[in-house]
Amino acid sequence: MPKYQLLDAARTEEILKLFDGQRTGWVQVGEKKWFFPYKYVEQGEKFFNFRAKPDDTWVLSYPRSGTTWTQEMVWLLSNDMDFETAKTIQLNTRFPFLEFSMFVHDELMKEFLEMNNGDPIKQKFCRDMAKPGYEEVARLPSPRFIKSHFPFSLLPGILDSGCKIVYVARNPRDVAVSWYFLNRSFKTQGYVGDFPTFWEYFRNDLTAWSPYWEHLKEAWEQRHHPNVLFMFYEEMHEDFIKAIKKVAAFLGKSYPDEKISQLVQYLDIKIFRENKMVNCYEMKECGIMHNGTFIRKGGNGGWKDWFNTPELENSANKWIEDNLKDTSLRFPCVNNNE
């Protein structure tokens, strides 16, 4: 496992005031300084040593890159368009999130249990959420469907396992805005600051799973691997039918046009936003997530409402320009220099 270092004390004290969900601090992992809650110290090695199986299907991404949309599409394409099951079983059950347990601080778990005192079903959900994913996913029957925000370098062996991996990337401005809202909504993060402050943490690699650019570049380097499909959220949004057929072909599936049309309608963002099976409904019921929807607008360009000062706009432009200099990575349907 890569070595880690504790985030320095002064910075930890500063960030703890704004991220109420984490009560201990953070670590930076490896040479690239991947940023995780302190619980990585307890669980990181077993996540690092988790082994994929040849018949697994994984969806990887940096957070808020269209991951949930991609998961549901991949699951349905892989399971003969079984809409009935998709409508009745939570996506988190069908397609579990490998490392979420790292974000459930022990003190916060006590608060969740107290909040749901008298409701054993909700309390069980809270306890299950905190169980290490490397244990829970290992128990699943094959074929397994697994979501992770870990970069490739923290999932060693995955490329040699024979499993299928769909990686989805999204332009950083929209990611930053959506990530800001999720960090405010989920009590496991508990962010209480404003967007400009969050943006500074994000661009300086001080939000979970960062650094953003290293995450994408590692995946971009693997885009020609036979078991990796690198997708842009923007290309999915621009021509969803084409994107669905591309993913289906990668998964070794083929469907008639009427089935594809049915999937397009099922995944329409207006319908998807109201779908309790994908929208963390149980987390809202248990008080882990504030009111609101896990699935937000689902479009492109919403960042313009938030990068609304010359300072923010110039900061984003320079950051993006600097980080695109050493790579052929470019976002489709997005002007990377604006």
Helices and strands as residue ranges (DSSP letters): E 4-6, H 9-16, E 26-29, E 34-37, H 40-48, E 57-61, H 67-78, H 83-88, H 91-94, G 100-103, H 106-115, H 120-130, H 133-136, G 137-139, E 145-148, G 152-154, G 158-160, E 164-169, H 172-185, H 195-203, H 212-221, E 228-232, H 233-238, H 240-250, H 257-266, H 269-272, H 281-285, G 302-305, H 310-324
